[in-house]
Structure formats: structure tokens, C-alpha cells
Amino acid sequence: MATYTLPELPYDYAALEPVIDPQIVELHHDKHHAAYVKGANDALEQLEEARDKGAWGAVNGLQKNLAFHLSGHILHSIYWHNMTGDGGGEPLAADGVGGLADAITESFGSFAGFKAQLTKAATTTQGSGWGVLAYEPVSGRLIVEQVYDHQGNVGQGSVPILVFDAWEHAFYLQYKNQKVDFIEAMWQVVDWQDVAKRHAAAAERPDVLLLAP
């Protein structure tokens, strides 16, 4: 059975300066993200052992561990590719991401409205969590979600295409307790080409969520 592996960064540790310090990128990827990968693999092994032994008493906790670590791995894998040192601004049709730009306007009224909503969602997560732009396949629209820790408060079937990490390990060494400043700065490194590709891929498969027999 395939296990999860830590993906390589698509750039060097210093590529996101001055928005994100190289030390943060290194620790965040090499330590924190790696821990989620290990945790997901460990949970799979422990669930296999529980099945083999018929030891179902620990399954509830193991399922939570798997969801927590696997979601952390997936969200971080998107996070790294959502950023580039040459990013920022907003998606424009002239830049080849017109489909995303139109979808944002249709779903939120304007880019400014979308930006304000995602910023607020990311900065007001209770404790640790994420602000997420997701494609919702039932309506075919974009929605903003708050992800507490790595799991809750999401629409089932929604596909994350842009994620802002609001855990303290993502910013504390540089921004201290000023999470709002970090989230505001994050807009300077968004890779809209990557977000547009994720949106197009999600929109091409609205049948993934099977609602009818």
C-alpha cells in the first residue's frame, strides 16, 4: 500500500522573502509538514494493526489522527505551490487566468470582496487553522471556508484551491503575534497561475461528487 511522502519545495527557502523568512520556510516544511506526513503513515499502520487484531477500541482516536495528519499534509502540499516570489496582485484575464478572475467576480461580487472575506476568515480562525478558497461542485461556485486545525467547518466535497496557513508556526518567528499582518502580507506572494490551474481542474470534474445513482 502506498504511503505518503514529503514533497520537495518548488523553490529555495529564501524565495518568498521578505514576506516569509527563509528560516520559517525551512522549519515549516522540513519539520512541521514532515511531521504530518509521518503522522498519517503511522495512523495507517496502526489502523492496519487494529484490523488484524480486531482491536477496535482505539479506532475512534486513530481515525481522528489520520484525518488530522492527512489533512495537514494535503493542505501544506497545496500551500507551498500557491506561493511564488513573483506573485501578488489579482488574477486578470490578460495574465491567462480569466476563468478564475470571472469565477471570483461571479461568486463574491468583486475581487476586493473576495480578498476581504478570505482575509477575515483566515485571521479569525479560533486557535490554529486555515483560510481556504474552495471550489464547491454542487453549485459550481467558489466559497471561502475556515478550517479549524486541519479539518472542520468545510463543505463536504469542496476542493481547496488557495490556502492561507494561520497556524502560529507559519509566521510567529517573523510576525510574532500579529497574525493579521502576516495574512495581509500573504497576498503579495499568491501564485494566481497555480490557483487558476487548480480551479480549472476542479471545475472540469463536477461529477466527482456523486449525488445521484
C-alpha angles and dihedrals in degrees: 000000000000117000130203122267133196109254119226118251113259089225140021123278093262097050096099098050133164092020094052122022117234091238090057092050091049096048093040094052103031097041113019100035090041089054091056091051091051091045093053092049092047091051091052091051092048092049090051090052091049091052092048092051097036087235099152098160093090097043096098092057093042092052089053091049091051093049092047097049097037092050089048090052093048096045093048091048088057092042096060093051093044089069136069135166088237095052136103134086115081135294112273131185089233089063092057096257099099093131091060093043091052092046092052091051092047094048101040106020094243142007089253091056092049093047092050092049096048091044091052093045092052096045095047100049107132107246111327123000151101142271109224138190106206139179110236108207100198094061096023091229137117120254135184117233136188113221113200109210097331104314131033137082097038133126110251110249095019116137118221112226102164123028132185114199109221097176113121092241088066095063117359098102090058108024099029108203095339099108091160091060091051095050091047090051092049090073088069093066103039111132102217092184089062093045091049092052091051091048093050092048092050093046092051091061107048087144092068090091102063109208098162134047 
